[in-house]
């Protein structure tokens, strides 16, 4: 079924198969006539009930007004109660319904019930006409009055907002009118007394004003009452157009009226909403449309210069958007389409983009890489002049997969090579390539490191910097980081030291000669670097598995990968895992059987996974084998570090692939149970 311009799609529940989900230009969504009438009637009836609750609240407060005024102390209590009632409503209008004064209301009700109990009266010989009995009764009544007032304020403000969403300003006016009519109709129900009627009228007026103020604030989007508006929008959309869970990738809603439409869990990647209206009245929870600022950017033409700091625009269709002088600090633009957008003079500090972020035909003469706390833009790119047409796209393609490292006091090569190597190893074989090295003034060196587009650049930058600083300090002080090594490891370390004397020279030559391959033959879950003085530097911050290599044969790339079982084929690695799992089953314990079952699921997920490469599959199988081998041991004898490392290795592999990975799905399902069995 297709929908052409001006097509009526009210009340339709769309799915993936029956409808053309691409073109909804100028479509009209929302409710059909009958469901909308039923919602309107429900809203007005509910407003009437709110008026009845308001009458009850005022009636309770002044029920014994004449009697209380006969006694000085009780008269004082009555006026204090009136003041407290007004103050309570005042706080509701300021701070919303999460105020601590509601606790006081509950305490008053509890105290009133206890003080009026038959047990208390008999124990202390209290009679109904005693001042204590009257006073305790009034405390209970005041607590109940506050509870009724609380209920009135919530329900009335909700339903007046509900009616406003359905009928606009007309619904708001009719709600106020209905509320007033109900109150006037039941006003005669207030107890007849000399002072009760005027006091009751005062209480009603205060309560009406309070509820109107709260309703107005909810409609205008006050943060303290935003939840009222959100719930009203949610229920007002009942029976309207539904795209719940539908794949709307590349769909066009340009010029459509989308009020009372359900977009929850819909895939809105690259969906266009230019000049669409009514989205503020649609269910958009969990989508980029949920944020008002994002809605405005997607639907209306911006004047530029706006602040989009931290805004989630993942997968957004921003074709031809005006982002001139915009602040895009930490803005999420993964998979976004900025084709034809204007980015001139925008600040792009720490924005998050990936290889799928499209910059085709972007209009950009200049961008800035930093913004000060005072709001000034710094570090323009290009450094001088302007980007010519097409140059920004080429520049950003190169920049988005690089990390800039700045060394203020020159570059210590041994520490630098160590920091890159250790960072690659710690991140499960992360590819790091040296793109360029520039010597600036005053000994400043800038190194550009190439990384995968999806890499968390801030985290890797911090890790490289920390590893570099640690290595510099260690080399400078000639400290040996093996002082805590066990005595039995010393001979092994001495042998290792002798065989690795050329480690640093080879690494440096590898950077200078791209064809050179350098091996790090780590041993005993340690990685070592030998400095020129012959000392041994050991990174003991995070132990890693032995046998990793550093390959600089491709564009100065440093790749750390596990080669401890490089002589095994994938089939052989799979066979070893099967044997370990079978041995685990043979132990025949409850935890062993459950662990074996989970590991068998992991094994099948890995071998059947279409996303993982053969190398990744082999690494994953080795991690599963490690868990199986440790699982065969009694809990007290297991090496928890090995178990944690194996799980971290699996997590690392799944974090590098898409959600369609079978291993990623299995990890999400069984990781909590696995960790519990292993005692991690």
Secondary structure, DSSP 8 states (H G I E B T S, - for coil): ----TT-B-TT-B--SSSS--SB-TT-B-S--HHHHHHHHHHHHHHHHHHHHHHHHHHHHHTTTHHHHTTSHHHHHHHHHHHHHHHHHHHHHHHHTT--THHHHHHHHHHHHHHHTSHHHHHHHT--TTSHHHHHHHHHHHHHHHHHHHHHHHHHHHHHHHHHHHHHTHHHHHHHHHHHHHHHHHHGGGS---TTHHHHHHHHHHHHHHHHHHHHHHHHHT-GGGHHHHHHHHHHHTTTSEE-TT-B-TT-B-TT-B-TTEE-TT-B-TT-B-TT-B-GGGSB-TTSGGGSHHHHHHHHS---S--B-TT-B-TT-B-TT-B-TT-B-TT-B-TT-B-TT-B-TTEE-TT-B--TT-B-TT-B-S-EEEEE-TTS-EEEEESSSS---TTHHHHHHHHHTTEEEEEETT---HHHHHHHHHHHHHHTTS-EEEEEEEEE-GGG-EEEEEE--TTS-HHHHHHHHHHHHHHHHHHHHHT--TTTTS-GGGHHHHHHHHHHTTTHHHHHHHHHHSTT-EEEE--BTTB-EEE-TTS-EEE--SS---S-EEEE-TTTTEEEEEE-TTTTS-HHHHHHHHHHHHHHHHHT--HHHHHHHHHHHHHHHHHHH-SSS-HHHHHHHHHHHHHHHHHHTS-GGG--HHHHHHHHHHHHHHHHTS-TT-HHHHHHHHHHHHHHHHHT-
